[in-house]
Amino acid sequence: MTTTTTQETPNDRSTTFQAVQGNQGEQYSGGVLLVTAYAALWLVLFTWIALVWRKQSALNARLADLERVLDKAAAEADGKKK
């Protein structure tokens, strides 16, 4: 019993495109993939904007509170000077 082994060289491989016939399982439409990718990007973008908006609102509230405290302290300091 003899076995021969053949080794392929780069020149033995096909260099042209050959369409595959029949159903090959998982195939997705390019349009569906494009819409899905854009939907995912928009979802990430809107989520990020919502988080930044929420954080900015919290910072604005904290700044307003600090300004109120400073105004109150300044008014008390002016009252003690008189």
N, C-alpha and C positions, 0 to 999 in steps of 0.2 A: 504494500500500500504506500503510495507516494503522494505527497501533497506539495503543491507548488504555491508559493506565495507571490503575489504580484504587488508591487508597491506603486502607488500612483505618484506621478510627478505633477508639479503645477501645470505643466503643459497638457496633461491628460484631462484636466477638469474643463467643464464647459464654461465658456466666457460669454454666452448669450443668454438672454432671458427666454425661458420656456414656460408658457402658461400651464398650470396644473388643471387637469380635467376632473370634474366631479366635485362633490361636497367634501371639503376638508375639515369640517368641524367648526371651530370658532372663527367666524368672520364677522367683522363689524363694518357698518357703513361709515365712510369717512365723515359724512355730515353729522351723524349721531355722535361720533367721537368729538368733533369740533364743537358742537353745541354743549356737550357734557363738559368739555374743558373750559369753555367760556362761563358756563353756569358755576363751575367750581371756583374759578377765579373771582367772579362777581360776589359769590358767597363769602369768600375769604376777605375780599375788599370791604364789603358792607359790615362784616363782623368786626374787622379792625377799626373801621370808622366809628362804629357804635361803642366799642371799648374806649377809644380815645375821647369821644364825646362825653361818655360817662365820667371818665377820669377828670376831664376839664371842668365838668359841672361840679364835681367834688372839690376841686381846687378853687373854683370861683366862690363856692360857699365858704370854704375855709378862709379865703382872703377877705371876704365881706365880714366874717366874724372877727378876724384880727383887726380890721379897720374900725369896727364898732368898739372893740376893747381899747384900742389906742385913742379913739375920740373920747371915750369915757374917762380914760386916765388923764388925757390932756385937759378935759373940763375940770376934773377934780384938782389938778395941779394949779389951774388958773384960779379956782375958788379958794385955795389955800394961800395964794400969793396976795390976795386982796385983803 
